Amino acid sequence: MDSRRAPFIPYGRHCIDDADVDAVVAVLRGSFLTTGPAVSAFEDALRTRVRASHAVVCANGTAALHLAMMVLDFTPGDVAIVPSITFAATANAVRYVGGEVIFADVDPATGLMRADHFEAAMQRAGKRKVKAVLPVLLAGQGTDAPQIAETAAKRGIKVIEDASHAIGGCYRIDGQEFTVGACAHSDLTTFSFHPVKTVAMGEGGAITTNSETYALRLRRLREHGIERKEFVRPGMAFADDGTANPWYHELQELGFNYRASDMQCALGVSQLRKLDRFVGRRAELVARYDRLLAEKLPVVRPLRRTPEFTPGWHLYVVQIDFAALGRSRAKVMRALRRRGIGTQVHYIPLHQQPYYRARCGEQSLPGAEQYYARALSLPLFPDLTEGEQERVVTALAEVLHA
C-alpha cells in the first residue's frame, strides 16, 4: 500500500471499547452526572491499583499539580525545583501558588532529572527556601527516586512526583518493588488522564498520597474550599439538639471547582480495568521499535533505559542527531506527516520559554538543551499495529536517508 494514502497514524490516541461506552451510558441513565458514586468508585480503584492510602480525582492533570502544590502552603519567596524537560503545567503549578521555580538540568540520554541535578539546582537556590521538588517521570520512566527523597527529607523539602506519563509503571530498589503512585518516595503523586495517556477519561487527573491530612484538604480545595463535616463555627453549624443543620457548610479557605464528573470517573474505572493490558501492549510495541530501529536505522537511538524501572510507557521518544545528518527536524516532521505519520517533540526546555526566561533569567542547562535538540516522539498507543510500526520506521528511514 502507498503509505501516503494509508490512514494517518497520530503520535498518540485513546483506546475506547464497548465496555467503556457502556460505563458512560450507565451514568447518563442514572441519577448522578457529577459528585455521585462513580467518583468514589474511581478513587477506590486507583488507590488500590497503585497501592496508596488515598486517591483524590480532579478535573485534569494540571488541576492535580495545582492542588498538590496548594497543600504545601507556599509563601512568597518559597522555591520549588522542577526539571526543565517537562510540560509547562509542572512549573506553572508552582507559580499558581506564588512560588518561584528553579529549573534543574536533566540527563540528555533520558530527559530525567537525576539526584545530582537536584543537588545542583539546590545550590543555585542560595539562601532561598526550597520547599518542594517535582521529579517528572518522563515518557513513563523515572530514576533516583530514593536518593531524591532522602536528600529532600534531610532538608525538609516535600516531593511531588509528576507521574502524568507513568501510570502502571513500577521500580525495584534492593529487591523490593514499588508501584508508581504508591508514594513510597514522595509525599504526593499526580496523574493525568488526557486522551493520549494510557488511561483516558477525556479530561481528568488525580493525586495519590499516604497522608490523610493531605487527602482531606485536597478534597476540600477541589470543591471551592468548602467543608461539610469539620466545622469551626459550631454555633452556626448545629441545632439546639446537637445535630448538624442539613444545609450548613463552611467556606474555610479559597479553593477551586476542580471536580471530575461521574461520566469521566465511570470511563476511568472501565479504563483502569484494562491497565495491565494497555501497559503490556505499550511495552511490546516499545521493544519492537527498539529492534526495528537497531536493525534498520541505528542512527536513531531510543531513550536510554533506567535499569531500576519497569516503565508504564506513554511516549516513544527517540534521539536523532539532526545536525550530524544534515536534516532539519522540522523538515523531517513535515515529510513524515506527508507520509501519514504524526510525530511530536516532548518538550521544549522550560528555561528557554519566554515567560520563564523573563522571570528566571538567561541560563544554560546543557543536558536539557542536548536532549531537546535531538528528541522526536514516534507514534505509540495500544491499537498501533505491527504493520503501522513498519510504516513508521520505513518512512523515517526514507526521510532521514533522502
LOLO-488132 format. One record per residue (C-alpha): residue in three letters; z, y, x. Coordinates in pm, whole numbers, plus 50000, padded with zeros to 5 digits. Layout:
alaZYX ...
***
This chain:
met500005000050000 asp499255035350121 ser502735049250193 arg501575083550082 arg501025070349730 ala504145048949714 pro507245060749526 phe509265087549705 ile512325074749892 pro515185100249893 tyr517795100950167 gly520475091349910 arg520615080349547 his523175068349295 cys523145032549168 ile523835030248793 asp523604998448584 asp524154989048219 ala527894983748273 asp528195019948389 val526235032548088 asp528355011447850 ala531565025248002 val530495061147940 val529205053347590 ala532575037747503 val534255070847589 leu531735090347384 arg532545068247086 gly536295070647141 ser538935096947073 phe539155113847415 leu536435131047612 thr538955145447860 thr542665142347951 gly542625107547799 pro543325071847911 ala540245068548132 val541725094348371 ser544885074548443 ala542855042148449 phe540685056048728 glu543675068748923 asp545355034748896 ala542165016849005 leu541635039949302 arg545205039149436 thr545235001249404 arg541884997949581 val542815019949877 arg546475008349888 ala548025042649841 ser551065050849632 his549355078349434 ala545835089549345 val545025122549172 val541505126349036 cys539865160449005 ala536595178348938 asn534835172849272 gly535365167449642 thr535715204649713 ala538445207549450 ala540175177849616 leu540205195849951 his541395228249790 leu544255211049606 ala545285192349920 met545445224950112 met547395242049833 val550335218049853 leu550845227450219 asp551825263350123 phe549765282250379 thr550825317750456 pro548645345050612 gly548055337350978 asp548555299650947 val545795279151107 ala544005246451034 ile541835227251278 val538515214451142 pro535705196451327 ser532585217951343 ile530375189551220 thr531175186450851 phe530145200750516 ala531235236750458 ala533845226550197 thr536175211950461 ala536615245650630 asn536225266350314 ala539285249550162 val541355264350445 arg540055298950366 tyr540715294349992 val544455293150066 gly544375322150311 gly544385301450627 glu542295306550939 val540025279951085 ile539825268651444 phe536825246151496 ala537155215051710 asp534295200551909 val533025165151843 asp531665135452033 pro527895141352040 ala527205104052005 thr529255100251683 gly529775135151540 leu533515127651522 met536495148151637 arg538505127451884 ala542135132351983 asp541135152052293 his539055175952083 phe542085181251859 glu544235188852163 ala541675213552298 ala541485231651963 met545285234551952 gln545205250452296 arg542785276652165 ala545195284351881 gly547545300452131 lys550745312251963 arg549355310051612 lys550975283951385 val548755253351340 lys549765239551002 ala547075213250933 val544295192951088 leu541415178950882 pro539755148951052 val536375141150894 leu535135105250859 leu531515114850918 ala528835091850773 gly531565066450691 gln533395060451018 gly536285076751198 thr538185074551523 asp541535081051692 ala543495081951365 pro546825070351518 gln546535093951816 ile545705124051598 ala548525115351357 glu551065111151640 thr550125144151803 ala550235161951467 ala553635147351376 lys555165158851705 arg554125194551629 gly554885195051257 ile551185195751166 lys550045179550841 val546985156850840 ile544445159250558 glu541805132550606 asp538385141850464 ala537055107750361 ser534305120850134 his531865097750318 ala534095067850376 ile535425050750062 gly535525013250112 gly536005015550489 cys538885002350696 tyr540055001651056 arg542204979551276 ile544924990851514 asp546794964751722 gly545654937351487 gln546754955051169 glu544174965650909 phe544374999450735 thr542275009750436 val540685044150432 gly542725063650178 ala545965044450230 cys547305074850418 ala548745053250694 his547845080650945 ser547555110850717 asp549605129850463 leu546725132350217 thr543185118250198 thr540375133649994 phe537315117049842 ser534075128549682 phe532185110549407 his528985131049411 pro525865111349305 val524725103949663 lys528145090049758 thr528995052949749 val530965057049423 ala529235081249185 met530895099548896 gly528195126248850 glu530725150148998 gly534255140749087 gly536855139449359 ala540325125949430 ile543305129249660 thr545455099849766 thr548945102949911 asn552155083349957 ser554265113849870 glu555495115749513 thr556295152649567 tyr552705159849667 ala551305139149380 leu553365157049115 arg552365190949248 leu548695181449283 arg548615172148914 arg550275204848817 leu547895225649030 arg544935206348886 glu545925218748538 his546405256248586 gly549865252348742 ile551325242248404 glu554395219648394 arg555205199248081 lys558225178848195 glu560445195548455 phe561415230048327 val563025259948498 arg563875278048170 pro565815252247968 gly566915278247714 met563305281647600 ala562355245347659 phe564935227247447 ala566035229147086 asp569705230446982 asp569845192646960 gly568735189447324 thr565225176947255 ala562245194047417 asn560305217547196 pro557005199647129 trp554815229847206 tyr556625240947517 his555145242547864 glu555695264448169 leu553245281748398 gln555225276348717 glu552595286148972 leu548965296748986 gly546675266748958 phe543115258948853 asn541235239248593 tyr540195211448829 arg540425182948580 ala537975154048567 ser536795142548224 asp537195108148070 met533425103848089 gln533495109048464 cys536505086448508 ala535095058348293 leu532005058748512 gly534245059448818 val536225028748707 ser532985009748647 gln531625020348987 leu534845010549168 arg534454975149034 lys531224973149238 leu532584989949551 asp532664958649766 arg529054951049674 phe527964986749744 val529734987850081 gly528424953350176 arg524834962450089 arg525034995050281 ala526364975950584 glu523434951450561 leu520954980050549 val522604997450844 ala522474965651053 arg518824960650962 tyr517964996651052 asp519654990851388 arg517484960051451 leu514224976151335 leu514735006951547 ala515694986751854 glu512514966051815 lys510034992951712 leu511425026851809 pro514015025552088 val513755063252145 val515625066851813 arg519325059051856 pro521835051951579 leu525205069051596 arg527505051851841 arg529945029251660 thr533685033751691 pro534984998551763 glu538135000451552 phe536265009751235 thr534534988650971 pro532745017550803 gly532055023950437 trp528665038050532 his527495068550335 leu524795080850573 tyr522485065250827 val522275092251093 val520085087551399 gln519855107751717 ile516385118051835 asp515765139352143 phe513115160251971 ala512735183452269 ala512065154952512 leu509505140152272 gly507825173752224 arg508345171851850 ser509855197951620 arg512455183051384 ala511145204851100 lys507605191651153 val508885155851170 met510765160050841 arg507745175950671 ala505455148550797 leu507835121950669 arg508015139150332 arg504215138350307 arg504525100850357 gly507065098350076 ile510195096850293 gly513155120150230 thr515425129550521 gln518235154450576 val520405169250852 his524185163950834 tyr525285190250943 ile524655224551091 pro527735231951308 leu530055253651104 his530975275251401 gln527325286751402 gln527225295651032 pro527085333550975 tyr530345335350776 tyr532405316951036 arg530625332551331 ala531585366851195 arg535165356051124 cys535895334251427 gly533605349951686 glu530915335551907 gln531905302452061 ser530385272652233 leu531155237152123 pro528675216952327 gly529315183252166 ala528695196651816 glu525605215451933 gln524105185052104 tyr524865162951803 tyr523205187851568 ala520105192551784 arg519305155351761 ala520605145051417 leu518445131751135 ser519655112450829 leu517345084750708 pro517415070150354 leu520445048550274 phe521545036649930 pro522285002349776 asp518954999049592 leu516905005849907 thr514674975549959 glu513734959250286 gly510144969150221 glu511215005250181 gln513155003150505 glu510004990750677 arg508165020650531 val510775044450666 val510735030551020 thr506945027251028 ala506475062750906 leu508985075951159 ala507175057551440 glu503825071951328 val505185107251318 leu507015105751649 his504085089451830 ala501345110451671 
***
